[in-house]
Amino acid sequence: MSAFDNPVLLYDADGHTFGEGPHDGLRHATAALRKWLWTWADGGDVWGEVL
């Protein structure tokens, strides 16, 4: 598996409250780094669906 197939995750510190596990602030942005990079390079909104 190459690094291009790895998912892109966003850590949302505002979504994490005291007492929860540290993984609770993670948000899934996209399934593949390649897709995220192409969207970003084309000027697309890479965070709109996540936030």
C-alpha positions in Angstrom: 0.0 0.0 0.0 1.4 3.4 -0.9 1.0 6.6 1.0 -1.4 7.9 -1.6 -4.0 5.4 -0.5 -4.0 6.4 3.1 -7.0 8.3 4.5 -6.8 12.0 5.4 -8.0 12.7 9.0 -8.6 16.1 10.7 -8.1 16.5 14.4 -10.8 18.9 15.6 -9.7 20.1 19.1 -13.1 21.8 19.5 -14.8 18.5 19.0 -12.8 16.9 21.8 -13.9 17.5 25.4 -12.3 16.6 28.7 -13.0 13.1 29.7 -13.3 11.6 26.2 -10.6 9.6 24.5 -8.1 11.5 22.3 -9.5 9.7 19.2 -12.9 11.4 19.7 -11.6 14.6 18.1 -10.7 12.8 14.8 -12.8 13.5 11.7 -12.5 11.5 8.4 -11.8 14.0 5.6 -11.3 11.6 2.6 -10.4 8.0 1.9 -7.3 8.7 -0.1 -4.5 11.3 0.1 -4.4 11.4 -3.7 -8.1 12.5 -3.9 -7.6 15.2 -1.2 -4.5 16.6 -3.0 -6.2 16.7 -6.4 -9.2 18.5 -4.8 -6.9 21.0 -3.1 -4.8 21.5 -6.2 -7.9 22.2 -8.3 -9.0 24.8 -5.8 -11.8 22.7 -4.3 -13.0 22.9 -0.7 -11.2 20.1 1.0 -12.6 20.8 4.5 -16.1 21.9 3.7 -17.7 18.4 4.2 -15.7 17.7 7.4 -16.3 20.9 9.3 
